[in-house]
Amino acid sequence: MNIFSGLEKIVETKHPLAKETWYGLGGPADYFIKPQDTEQLALVVKRCNENRIPIYVLGYGSNLLVCDEGVRGAVIQFKSDYFSQIKFVKEQVIAGAGVELSRLLLTCAKKGLSGLEPLTGIPGSVGGAVRMNSGGNFGDIGTVVESVILMDNDGKVSEKKKPELQFDYRQTNITAKFILEAKINMTAGDPEQITKTIKENWVYKKNNQPLNTINSGCIFKNPRGLSAGAMIDRTGLKGLQIGGAIVSEKHANFFIAQKGCTSRDVMRLIELVKEKVQKQFNVELELEIEIWK
């Protein structure tokens, strides 16, 4: 019997993951699955558990590096209409895990709802953003998230609210495999002023980050009280290159993928930069990017 019998419409085998990530690197997934709703997701999880198939959750691939060999398991992505809904209840927005951050930000701005402007220019999905508490110099998403709907490895759905739901720098205390939606507290504001703030934040990002290159955002988390990019810069590593991977001259915490780059090139560059920064500052840099090996 086919492992995913009855689910053939949403399951693809040997799907190339490179086209699903911002880096455009990496090999195929054994199974690539796009469930259409929560019930279908629960059935997929059940089949994977029964057949001991590892599960990976993919957002928009903006903070991800997939190894050249690909993934031995099932990659699940929430891109159906069901997981991409945005609902408004007074000054609260309920966003599905598959909603693109930029779409959510602009939709809220048009409605005169403020609170997500710090996420300007940050790519990815709501689910991924909540999972890693995405943010930047202006703030992070955890500040405004009130609660999340989750599903565990057994297909059980539950809600987690603040203060039980806790956010820290680029992490949360969410242990469930799947984030299905997030309830976000907004503040009423002037649409024109909100849009102006978004534009100002975008200009700042454009001036300080290599947005017109192939990259995956910041590679390392900032150590407490320090800047990973500044440490890499002060170690003299801007422009350091291995194969097709190079440390950005504009922002040293961005590693650019040039023509012919492989995931192995990026991984080797990551290890070399970590080693040199450790030697220079006695600080071990921690990855912000997720690597699927």
C-alpha positions in Angstrom: 0.0 0.0 0.0 1.2 3.5 -0.9 2.2 5.3 2.3 0.2 8.4 1.3 -2.7 6.5 -0.4 -5.6 8.9 -0.9 -3.4 11.9 -0.5 -1.7 11.8 -3.9 -2.9 15.2 -4.9 -0.9 16.9 -2.2 2.2 14.7 -2.1 5.1 15.0 -4.5 8.2 12.7 -4.4 11.8 13.8 -5.0 10.8 17.5 -5.0 13.8 19.8 -5.5 14.0 22.0 -2.4 16.4 24.5 -4.0 13.5 26.3 -5.6 11.7 26.6 -2.3 14.5 28.5 -0.5 15.9 32.0 -0.8 19.4 30.5 -1.3 18.3 28.4 -4.2 20.5 25.6 -2.9 20.1 22.0 -1.8 18.8 18.6 -3.0 15.4 17.0 -3.1 12.9 15.9 -0.4 11.7 12.3 -0.4 8.2 13.7 0.1 7.0 17.3 -0.4 3.5 17.7 1.1 1.1 20.7 1.0 -1.9 19.8 3.2 -5.1 21.8 2.4 -6.4 22.0 6.0 -5.9 20.9 9.6 -7.6 17.5 9.1 -5.4 16.6 6.1 -2.3 17.7 8.1 -3.3 15.4 11.0 -3.7 12.5 8.5 -0.3 13.2 7.0 1.3 13.3 10.4 -0.4 10.0 11.3 1.0 8.3 8.1 4.5 9.7 8.7 4.5 8.4 12.3 3.2 5.0 11.3 6.0 4.7 8.7 8.7 6.4 10.9 9.2 9.2 8.3 11.0 12.3 9.7 8.9 15.5 9.4 10.3 18.9 8.4 8.3 22.1 8.3 9.0 24.6 5.6 7.8 28.2 5.5 9.1 30.5 2.7 12.6 29.2 2.9 14.1 32.6 3.8 16.1 31.4 6.8 17.1 28.0 5.6 20.0 26.1 4.0 19.3 22.6 2.7 22.2 20.3 2.2 23.2 19.3 -1.3 22.0 15.7 -0.7 18.5 16.9 0.2 16.2 15.7 2.9 15.4 12.1 3.8 11.8 12.5 5.0 8.6 14.5 4.5 8.7 18.3 4.1 5.4 19.9 4.9 4.6 23.4 3.7 1.5 25.5 4.5 0.7 27.4 1.3 -3.0 26.5 0.8 -5.7 29.1 1.1 -6.8 27.6 4.4 -3.4 28.3 6.1 -3.1 31.7 4.4 -6.1 33.5 5.8 -6.0 36.8 7.5 -9.0 37.7 9.8 -9.6 40.9 11.8 -11.4 41.1 15.1 -11.4 44.8 16.2 -7.8 45.6 16.8 -6.6 42.0 16.7 -5.4 40.1 13.6 -5.5 36.3 13.3 -3.1 35.1 10.7 -2.5 31.6 9.3 0.9 30.0 9.5 1.3 30.3 5.7 0.6 34.1 5.4 3.6 35.9 4.0 4.9 38.6 6.4 5.0 41.3 3.8 1.4 40.7 2.9 0.3 40.8 6.5 2.2 44.0 7.2 0.8 45.8 4.2 -2.8 44.5 4.8 -2.6 45.8 8.4 -1.2 49.2 7.3 -4.1 49.7 4.9 -6.6 49.0 7.8 -4.8 51.5 10.0 -3.4 48.8 12.4 0.1 49.4 13.8 2.4 46.9 15.5 4.2 44.9 12.8 6.3 47.7 11.3 9.5 46.4 12.9 9.1 43.3 10.5 9.5 45.5 7.4 11.8 43.8 4.9 11.9 40.5 6.8 11.0 37.7 4.4 9.1 34.5 5.5 5.8 33.2 6.8 3.9 34.0 10.0 4.6 30.5 11.2 8.3 30.7 10.7 8.4 34.2 12.1 6.7 33.2 15.3 8.8 30.1 15.7 12.1 32.0 15.7 10.7 35.3 17.0 11.7 37.2 13.9 12.7 40.8 14.2 15.5 43.3 13.9 16.7 46.6 15.2 13.2 48.0 15.6 11.6 45.1 17.5 10.3 41.6 17.0 7.1 39.8 16.4 6.9 38.3 19.9 6.0 41.7 21.3 2.6 41.7 19.6 1.7 37.9 19.5 -1.0 37.1 22.0 -1.5 33.4 21.4 -0.9 30.6 18.9 -2.8 27.5 17.7 -0.5 24.5 17.6 -0.5 20.9 16.5 1.7 18.3 18.1 3.3 15.1 16.7 0.2 13.2 17.5 -2.1 15.5 15.5 -3.5 17.1 18.7 -4.5 20.8 18.3 -4.1 23.2 21.3 -3.8 26.9 22.0 -0.9 28.5 23.9 -1.3 32.0 25.3 0.8 34.5 27.1 2.2 34.4 29.7 2.6 30.7 29.1 3.7 31.6 25.6 7.2 33.2 26.0 9.5 34.9 23.5 13.2 35.4 23.7 15.8 36.6 21.3 15.2 34.5 18.1 13.4 31.8 19.9 10.2 30.8 21.7 9.2 28.1 24.2 7.0 26.5 21.6 7.8 22.8 21.4 4.9 21.6 19.2 5.9 20.6 15.7 3.4 22.8 13.9 2.2 26.4 14.4 -1.2 26.7 12.6 -2.0 30.4 13.3 -1.2 33.4 15.5 -3.4 35.9 17.2 -1.7 39.3 17.1 -2.6 42.4 19.1 -2.4 45.6 17.0 -3.0 49.3 17.8 -5.2 51.7 15.8 -3.2 54.3 13.9 -3.1 56.5 10.8 -2.6 54.4 7.7 -0.5 57.1 6.1 1.8 57.3 9.1 2.1 53.5 9.3 3.0 53.4 5.7 5.6 56.1 6.1 7.2 54.2 9.0 7.3 51.0 6.8 9.0 53.0 4.0 11.5 54.5 6.4 12.3 51.0 7.8 12.7 49.7 4.3 15.2 52.4 3.3 17.2 51.7 6.4 17.3 48.0 5.5 18.2 48.7 1.9 21.1 50.9 3.0 22.5 48.5 5.5 21.9 45.0 4.0 22.7 43.4 0.7 19.1 43.0 -0.4 19.9 42.7 -4.1 21.9 39.6 -3.7 21.1 35.9 -3.2 21.4 35.4 0.6 19.4 33.9 3.5 19.4 36.8 5.9 21.6 36.9 9.0 23.7 33.7 9.4 24.5 34.1 13.1 22.5 35.4 16.1 24.0 38.4 17.9 25.7 37.3 21.1 24.3 39.2 24.1 25.4 42.8 23.9 27.4 42.2 20.8 27.0 42.3 17.0 27.9 39.2 15.0 28.3 41.3 11.9 30.6 43.7 13.6 32.7 40.9 15.0 33.1 39.2 11.6 34.0 42.6 10.1 36.6 43.3 12.8 38.1 39.9 12.2 38.8 41.1 8.6 36.5 38.6 7.0 34.4 40.7 4.7 34.9 39.4 1.2 36.1 36.0 2.4 35.1 33.4 -0.1 34.8 29.6 -0.3 33.7 28.3 -3.7 30.6 30.3 -4.6 29.9 31.5 -1.1 31.2 34.9 0.0 30.9 37.1 3.1 29.0 40.3 2.1 31.1 43.5 1.9 28.0 45.4 2.9 27.0 43.4 6.0 29.3 40.7 7.3 26.6 38.6 8.8 25.1 38.0 5.3 26.7 35.2 3.2 26.0 35.6 -0.5 25.6 32.7 -2.9 27.2 33.5 -6.2 27.0 31.5 -9.5 28.0 27.9 -9.0 27.6 28.0 -5.2 26.7 24.8 -3.3 25.3 24.3 0.1 28.6 22.8 1.1 30.4 26.0 0.1 28.1 28.0 2.5 28.6 25.4 5.3 32.3 25.5 5.0 32.3 29.3 5.0 30.1 29.2 8.2 32.6 26.9 10.0 35.6 29.0 8.9 34.0 32.3 10.1 33.0 30.7 13.4 36.5 29.4 13.9 38.2 32.8 13.2 35.8 34.8 15.3 36.2 32.3 18.2 40.0 32.8 17.9 39.8 36.6 17.7 37.1 37.3 20.4 36.8 34.0 22.3 33.1 34.0 21.4 31.3 31.1 19.8 28.8 32.3 17.3 25.4 30.6 17.3 23.5 30.0 14.0 20.4 32.0 13.3 19.9 30.2 10.0 18.5 26.7 10.0 20.4 23.9 8.3 18.8 20.7 7.1 21.4 18.0 6.8 
